[in-house]
Amino acid sequence: MAIPAAALNAYAQAARMGGSGAAMPVGGGKEVAGGGNFGDFLKNAINETVNTGKTGEQQMAVSTAGKEGSLVDVVTAVAEAEASLQTVVAVRDKVIAAYQDIMRMPI
């Protein structure tokens, strides 16, 4: 099964936002390997997702207005926005599952 180019682009963006790929520091530190904290990383990921969605909406608006837009550009932009949103939702689900696992641990 071939992976659509939009999904590959979304995963590449997520990888770039992740920094160098080095492991997080041991000991419960709040700083991630890239130099920022985890909250900043999440904020950047959400902003990237919103920007991708806005780009898709702009492409649709240009295309429906009959201006310089092609249907291929619209479909590509919407597919990228969808893949980006699915990635964010998957990460959110994993974070919630990890939190629930931690809450179930005996003290």
C-alpha positions as CSV (number, residue, x, y, z in Angstrom):
1,M,0.0,0.0,0.0
2,A,1.4,3.4,-1.0
3,I,1.6,6.2,1.5
4,P,0.2,9.4,0.1
5,A,2.6,12.3,-0.3
6,A,0.5,14.4,2.1
7,A,1.0,11.9,4.9
8,L,4.7,11.8,4.3
9,N,4.9,15.6,4.4
10,A,3.0,15.6,7.7
11,Y,5.3,13.1,9.3
12,A,8.3,15.0,8.0
13,Q,7.0,18.2,9.6
14,A,6.5,16.3,12.9
15,A,10.0,15.0,12.7
16,R,11.4,18.4,12.1
17,M,9.5,19.8,15.0
18,G,10.9,17.1,17.2
19,G,14.4,18.4,16.9
20,S,17.5,16.1,16.7
21,G,15.8,13.0,18.0
22,A,17.9,12.8,21.1
23,A,16.3,11.2,24.2
24,M,14.7,13.3,26.9
25,P,16.8,13.8,30.0
26,V,16.3,11.3,32.8
27,G,15.0,12.4,36.1
28,G,11.7,14.1,35.2
29,G,13.2,17.2,33.7
30,K,10.9,19.5,31.9
31,E,13.4,20.5,29.2
32,V,13.4,18.5,26.0
33,A,16.5,17.7,24.0
34,G,15.9,20.6,21.5
35,G,16.2,23.2,24.3
36,G,12.5,24.1,24.9
37,N,10.1,22.5,27.2
38,F,7.4,20.0,26.3
39,G,4.6,22.6,26.4
40,D,6.4,24.7,23.8
41,F,6.8,21.6,21.6
42,L,3.0,21.0,21.8
43,K,2.2,24.6,21.2
44,N,4.3,24.6,18.1
45,A,2.8,21.4,16.8
46,I,-0.7,22.8,17.3
47,N,0.2,26.0,15.6
48,E,1.6,24.1,12.6
49,T,-1.6,22.1,12.4
50,V,-3.7,25.3,12.5
51,N,-1.5,26.9,9.8
52,T,-1.8,23.8,7.6
53,G,-5.6,23.9,7.9
54,K,-5.7,27.6,7.1
55,T,-3.6,27.0,4.0
56,G,-6.1,24.4,2.9
57,E,-9.0,26.8,3.4
58,Q,-7.2,29.5,1.5
59,Q,-6.6,27.1,-1.4
60,M,-10.3,26.2,-1.4
61,A,-11.3,29.9,-1.3
62,V,-9.0,30.8,-4.3
63,S,-10.3,27.8,-6.3
64,T,-14.0,28.5,-5.7
65,A,-13.5,32.2,-6.5
66,G,-12.2,31.1,-9.9
67,K,-8.8,32.7,-9.4
68,E,-5.4,31.2,-9.9
69,G,-6.1,27.9,-8.1
70,S,-6.1,24.4,-9.4
71,L,-8.1,21.5,-8.1
72,V,-4.9,19.5,-7.5
73,D,-3.6,22.2,-5.2
74,V,-6.8,22.3,-3.2
75,V,-6.9,18.5,-2.8
76,T,-3.2,18.4,-1.8
77,A,-3.7,21.2,0.8
78,V,-6.7,19.6,2.3
79,A,-5.0,16.2,2.4
80,E,-2.0,17.7,4.2
81,A,-4.3,19.4,6.7
82,E,-6.2,16.1,7.3
83,A,-3.0,14.2,7.8
84,S,-1.6,16.8,10.1
85,L,-4.8,16.8,12.2
86,Q,-4.8,13.0,12.3
87,T,-1.2,13.1,13.6
88,V,-2.1,15.5,16.4
89,V,-5.1,13.5,17.4
90,A,-3.0,10.3,17.5
91,V,-0.4,12.0,19.7
92,R,-3.2,13.3,22.0
93,D,-4.6,9.8,22.3
94,K,-1.2,8.4,23.2
95,V,-0.7,11.1,25.9
96,I,-4.1,10.4,27.4
97,A,-3.4,6.7,27.4
98,A,-0.1,7.3,29.1
99,Y,-1.7,9.5,31.7
100,Q,-4.4,6.9,32.4
101,D,-1.6,4.2,32.8
102,I,0.2,6.4,35.3
103,M,-3.0,7.0,37.2
104,R,-3.6,3.2,37.4
105,M,-0.2,2.5,38.9
106,P,-0.2,1.4,42.6
107,I,1.4,3.8,45.0
